[in-house]
């Protein structure tokens, strides 16, 4: 391809529907365009999770057969270096999970370039807002300062300076969440080598004087200046004169749309000499009257609906049959109880296992049958919810860890503490098989019934063909597996594995596509909810959590009670869930 040197070639975006990473991502329309990249809205398996994909595609280059070809001022060498710098930006952002910093979910190479997968933000930049509104209110600007300032404290504590804060790099989503974008010029101020070739970028009006000076080491004071210049712009309607002009005599017009407290803080933070400037983001927040606090204010709370005393000792397991509005609970006292859902009015209670705690319950899809498993290895089938004599499926053996009804054939899969699994039913005599080395804690059946997943202390997740083909796949977990849950369409598998981690796996590619962080102890159970993008978990830290599946961000968190909580049931049709734990109480929550 050739063109006149004054003509910039058209950057042809990927066509909507293009698949990347062997079909893991499906590209949608372009939602952002910068000098070095195009950003697409996209969907990721499993469950068509919305994400943004940023493609390194500098102006002056073009596309041939999907591949990016360097052109204009680019050659193979500097293009390759810039691809590495682009991926370095992604690796920088991967360190952070603050809501004020755009979250990077993955990175990969393809088409002779590189891609960064990020959470998909919906909203607009503050540059767009102020250009339309002219000025923003002091209250609105203060909220931006608080959120962006708290995010910058994390950036600086990691030894980094953003170095390009400005209204166009601050994004506002609903409801008024402010997110820092574009870490492509981030610098270390602690001597680490970030493998970057480019000098500090300069944004006139926002960059401090030292950023214009070649080889000057930037410190957090550079971000203080840029944040103050951004505040000035949002309140005044236009940016301050650039630092070079100010050093030559250009004056800073007084702010006219804010309190004297804010004006003094901005003026101090816009001092040209970094040693005379406000020394850090923390002092700047204090000068504008804001307290430095963690970002827990972004986490909402679950609402308690009703609570009942369920069992003596502990409520160890819960099973919900939403169509019949019945919640079943099993306890350390060997009893199972039926409760109306969601008001927890008692229906009936039965001593199911005389001298052994119930560890597992499952209810059939029809709601007609309940199966219970106990620590003494006994497994019993009951007509639910009537009082009845049980059908014994197993008399005794290793402790029963998990039970699941097959969605179509009616038999039960049981997992035991000795690592074996067995298909059980009134007319079945299938022998057990050794599924794991060590205790099994996780068991679930694919919605279409063809596949079962098991996981245990051996840090393996095994996929079993229930049609008789045996083991068909293995996933390596980062630690002991505590629970497994398929999503409603069977494309995803949620796994609690490791000390405090939860991972979402794509079943087809058998890759972990999302990690959920924030638990402070082992996670005992995790479930999908009636909202496909919301997952809930219970943890040994006595809390329940909700996460967004697309971004992996925690959005709701509540302390359950003073006892260990390990039992969880989620309504597939309403935003309701139930928890049970060491106190024996059962509680219904709304989110």
N, C-alpha and C positions, 0 to 999 in steps of 0.2 A: 504494500500500500504506500502511496506517496501523496503528498498534498503541499499546497503553498505553505511556506514557513510561518505565515501570519495567521493561518487557519488552524484552530484547535479542533482535532477530530472529535466526532460525537462519541460519547461513552454509551455504548448500547447496553442497557441493563439486561439481566437474565430475564427470560420470558416467565410470566406467571405460570406456575405449575412445574417449573424445573425442579428436579429432585437432586439433592446433595447428600453426600455421605451414605451412599447405597440406599437412598430412600428414607433416611431418618428425618430429613427436613424437606418440606415442600415450600418453595419460594412463592411469595405473593407480590404485591405491587411495591414500587419504590416509595418510601415514606421520608427519606432524608437524603440529602446530597451535599457533600463537602468537597474540598479541593483534592482530597486523597481517597475518598471512599464513597460508595453508595450503600444506603441502608434500606433493607427490605423488611416489610412485614412478612412473617412466615409462620408455618405450623410445624410442630415437632411431634413425632411419635414418642410415647403412646398417647392416644386420646386427643390428637390434634391440639396440643398445647400451644398457645400463641407465644411467639418469640420474635425478636428482631435479629436479623443477620446483617452484619456489617462486612462488606466486601472491599478489600484493598484494591482500588481502581483509580489511580491518580489521573488528574486532568492531563491531557496530552498523550494518553495511552488509548488503545482501542482493543476490541475483542475480535478474535478469529476462532471459529469453531469452539466457542465457550471459553477459550484461553485468553488471558490478558497479554497483550504484546506491548513492550515498552516503546515509547515514541517521544518525539519532541526532545526535551532535555534529558530524557531517561535513556540509560543504557542497561545492559544486563547486570553489570556490577552494582550500580547504585540502586537499581530496582530491587535486587536481591537483598541489599542492606536495608532498604526501606521496608521490605516485607518482614524482615526480622524485627525492626523497630515497631512495626504495627502489632506483631504478636507480643512484643514486650509490653505494649500498652495493655493488651489483654491480660497478661500475667500479673501486671500491677493491680488491675482491678479485681482479679480473682482473690486477692488477699482480703478484700473488704466485704462485709455483709451489712453495713449501715444503710438504712433506708434513704439517706441523703446521697448515696453514691450508686450510680447505675451498676447493676450486678451482672457480671460476666458468668455465663453458664457453661461455655465450652469454646474451644478454638480448634481449627483444623486447616489443612492446606488442600487446595484443589484448584484446577484450572490455571496452573502456573502462578497462583497468587495465594492469599490467605483470607480466612473468614473468622470473625468473632461473633459468637452467639450471645445475645444479651436479653435481659428482660425487656418486654415490649412496653414502652411508656405511651400513654395517651394524654395529650395536653398540648402545650406550646411553650416556647422559650419565653423568658422574661423580656428578651429583646423584642419579640413580637408583641408582647403585652404592652410594654411601655410605648412602643411606636404607635399603637392604636389608641391607648388611653391618655398619652401625654405625660402623666405622672401617676404614681401609685401612692396610696394612703400610707401614713406613718405606721399604723397598726399592721398593715400588710407587709411592709418592708421589715418591721421588727420580727415578724414571724419568719420571714425569709432569713434574716440574720441568724436567728436562733438555730434553725434547722441546718443551714449551710455551715454555720460556725461549728456546730457539734460534729458535722461530718469532717470538716477540716482538722479538727482536733485529732481525729483518728488517722487522717492522712499524715499529719505532722508527727504523731507518735510513732508511725511506721518509718520515719526518716525521710519522708518525701515532701516535695513542694509541688503543688499543681501547676503554677506558673502561667496560667492562662484563664483566670476567672474573669468573667464578663457576662452581661445579660444574655448574650447568645449561647453561652455555655451553661446556663442554669435553666432547668426545665421545671415547669409547674404542672403537676397532674392533679386530678380531682381525688379527694377534697383537699386542695392546697398542700400537697406534698412537694417539696423542692428538692431537686436532684441535680448533682454536679455531673456534667458531661465532659467528654473529650479529655482524657488523660494522656493524649499523645505527646505532650511536651512536659510531662512530669519529670522532675529531677530529684536526685538524692542529695541531701545536704549532710550525709554522714559518711561520705567517702566510698559508698558502694558503687560498683561499676554497673550501670544500667544498660551498657552496650548500645548507647545512642550516639549517632553521628551528628545529629542536628544541634545547632546552637539553640539557646533559649529563644522561643518565638516572642515577638513583640506585638502587642495589641495596643495601638495608640489610644491614650486616654485611660487605660487600665493598668498598663505595665509600669512598674516603678523605674526610677532613673537607672538603678544598677542593672536592670535587665537589658538596657541599651549598650552596656559596656561589655566588650568581648572578654571572655574568660573569667568574668566575675562569678563567684560562687553564690548562688541564690540561697536564701534562708527563708524560714516561715514568714519573715517580715515582708517578703515580696507578695505573699498571698494576703497579708493584712492590708497592704496598699490596694491591691486589686479588688478586695471585697469592699473596702471603703469607697473606691471609685465607682463600683457598681451601685452601692447605696446612694451615692451622690446622684448618679444618673437616674435612678428610679424615682428619687424624690424631686429632682430638679427638672427632669424631662430631657436632659442632654448630659453627656459625660463631661468630666473636668478636662481642662487643656492637657495635652499629653505632657509627660514629665520633661521631655527635652525642651519644649516651649516654656514650661514653668521655670526651668533652670536658666533660661535666657530672659526671664522677666515677665512672662505671662502671668496674670493674676487669677486667683481662684475666687470666683464669685460666691458671696455668702449664700448658704441654703435658705430658702424662703418658705419651705413647706414642711417644717419639722420643729420639734422642741429644741431649746438651747442645749439640752443634754446630748441629743443626737448630733447636733451640729459640732459641738466641741469634740466629741469622740471621732467624728469623721475627719475633722481638721487635723487632729493629732495623728490619726492613722494615715493621712496623706502627706506627712512630712517627707521631703525629698531624700534626706539622709536617713538610711536605715537605722542608725544608732539613736536618732532623735524621734523616730517613729514609735508608735505603740508596739511593745516588744513581741506580742503574740496574740493569737486569736482569743485565748482565754481572757486576758486583760481587756481586749476590745469588747467582748461580750459584756464584761462587767461595767465598762464605761458607758454602754448604751442602756444599762439597767437590767441586764438579763443574767440569770443564774446559770452557771455551767452545770449541766445535769446529763445523765445518760439518756439515750433515746427511747426509754421505755414508754414514753408518752405516745409512741406510735402504736403500741400494742393495746388492743381493746381487751375487754373481759367478757367471759361467758356469763350469761344470766342464769342464775339458779331458778328452777321452776318448782320442784317439789323434792322432798327427801323423806325416806322411810328407813326404819331399822329393819334390815333384811334377815340377817343370820347371826347366830352366836359365834363369835370368834372372828370370822372374816367372810366377805362375799368374794368368792374366788373366780366366778365365771358368770357371764351374762349371755343370753341368746334372745334376740328380738324377732317376733313374727309380726311384721307391720300390718299385713292384711287383716289379721284377726285382732289387732290392737292388744297383743299380749307380749309381755316381757317375762322371760324365765330367768331365774337366778339360782345358782348353786353355791353352797357354802361349806366351810370347814366343819360344820355341824352334821354333814352328811345329808342335809335336806335340800330339796329343790322346791321353789315356790313359783307360782304364777301370779302376775300382777297385770292389772289393766294399764294400757299405755295411752297417754303418757302421765296420767294422774296417779299411778301406782296404788290404786285401790286393790287390796288383796283379793285374789280369786280362790286360790287354795294352796296348801303346802303339804308336802309329803316327806316322810322319812324314807329316803331312797336307798341309802347305803348305811347300814346300822352303825358300824364302828370305823368308818373311813371317810375322810373329807372328799367331797366332790371336786374334781379338778377340771372337768370339761363337760359342756353341754352343747347340743346341737338340736335344732328344730327342722323338720322337713318342710319343703316348699309349700305343701298343702296346709301345714299347721296341724295335721292330724297326729303326728308322732314326735316324740321327744326321746333323745338318747342321752344317757348320763354315764360318765366314767369316773372312777374313783381311784384314790391312791393305792388301794389294795389290788388294783388291776381289774376289778369287775366292771363290766359294761352291761347296761340294762336298757331295753327298749320299752317305751311307755306310750299308751294312748293319751294324747294331750288334748285339752287340759284336764280331762276327767280323772278322778281317782280310779286307779286300776291296778291289777297285779302286773308286774313287769314280765317281759320275755327276756330271759338271760341270754346274752350274746357271748359273754366271756365270764367265767366264774371267778378267776383269780389270775394274778400274774404280775408283771412289772406295772408300775404306775401308769395310768392313762393320761397322756399329756394333751392330746387334741382329738376332736371328733368332727367329722363333716358328713352330711348327707349328700349322696350323688344327686344332682339336680333333676335327672331324668329317670334313673333306674331304681331309686329308692334304697339302695344299699348304703352302708355306712363305711367310711374309711376311719380307722383308728390308728393313732400313732402312740408309741409307748416309750417309756424311759430307757429301755435297753436298745433303742435305735431301730426297732422293728416297726413295720406297718402291716395292717391286715384289713382285708375287705370282709365286712360282717353283715349278716342279715339272717332272718329266721330260717331261710332255706339255703344258706351258703356255708360252705366248710372250707373256704380258701385258706391255704397255709400262709403264715406270716412271711414277710421277706425282710432281709436286712437292708434298711434304707440308709442308715448312717452309723458311724462309729461314735457312740455317745448318745446322750439324751436328745430326743426330737422335741422342739418347742414350737415349730411353725408348720402348719398344714393348711392348704386351701385347694379347692377344685375349680378349674377353669369354668366359666359360665356355660360353655357348650358341652361340658362333661367329658371331653376327650383327654384332658391333661390334668395331672395333679402336681402340686409343688410341695416339697418338704424341705425343712431346714433345721439345723441343730447345732450342738456344741462343737462339731467338727468344722465349723465355718464354711459349710457347703450348702448350696441350694440346689436340690436335684429336681428335675422335671421328669415325670413318669407318664408314659402312654398307657391310659387305662383300658385301651383296646387289646392289651396283651403284648405290646412291643417292648415293655420294660423301660429302662433308663434311656431317655432321649436327649438329655442335656444337663450340664452342670454349670452353675455360676459360682464364682469364688467370692465369698462375702468377706468384709474386713474384720469380722469377729464372730462370736457365737450368734446364731440367728434366733431371735425371740418370737417373731411372728411373721406370717406371710399373708398377703391379701391381693387377689386379682382385682383389677378395676372392672366396672360393670360390663364393658365390651370385650374384656379379656386381652386387650393389647398391652396392658401394663401390669407389673407386679410390684407391690409395695413390700419392702423388707426392713424389719428392725434388726440391725446387725451391728456388732461392735459395742463399745461402752455406752455411747450416747448418740448414735447416728441412725438415720432413716434414709434409705435409698429407694428411688423409683426406677425400675428397670423396664426397658422395652423388651417384650417377650420375644418378638420375631428376631431382632438382631442380638438379643441377650447382652445388651449393654446398659450400664447404669447411666441414666440421663439426667437425674436430679438428685442432689443431696440436701437434706433438711438439717439445719444446724440450730442450736439454741437450747437443747436439753442439757440439764446439768447432772444427769444420772442415766442409768440404763433405761431404755424405752421398752415397755412391756407389750404394747399393742398399738396398732395404727390402722385406720380405716378410711375408705373413701366415703364421701357424704353425698347428699342429694344435689349438691352443687359440684359439678365435675372438677372444678378448679380448686376445691377446698378439701384438704386432708386433715384428720384429727389424730392425735396421739396421746397416750398416757405414759407417764414416766415415773421412775423411782424417786424423783425429787418432789413427789406429791403434787405435781401440776398436770393439767391437761393443756394441750396446745392445738392451735389450728394454723396451717400453713397454706399458702398459695402454691399450687403445683407448677404454674408457669414460671414464676420467679424463684420459688423455693423460700420465700420470705415468711417469717412468722408474723401472723396478723392478730391472733387472739391467744391469751394466756390467762389461766386462773388456777389458784391453789384449790385443790379438791378438799382435803381434810388433813388431819394430823397423821393419819395412818398411811401405809403403803397402798398405792392404788394400781391395780393391774388388770381389772375387768373393765371392758368397754363394749358398748353396743350403740350402733348409729342407725337412725331412722333413714331409710333410703328415699323417703318421699317428703320429709319435713326437716327443717333445720333444728333437729333435736337429737340429743345423745344421752346415754346413761353411763354412769361410772359406779364401780363398787371396789371395795378394798378392805384393808385390815381392820377397820372399825366395824365392819359388818353392815354399814349403811349403804343404801342405794340412793343415788341422786340423779335427777334429770336436769339437763342443761339446755339452754337455747343459745344459738349463735346467729 
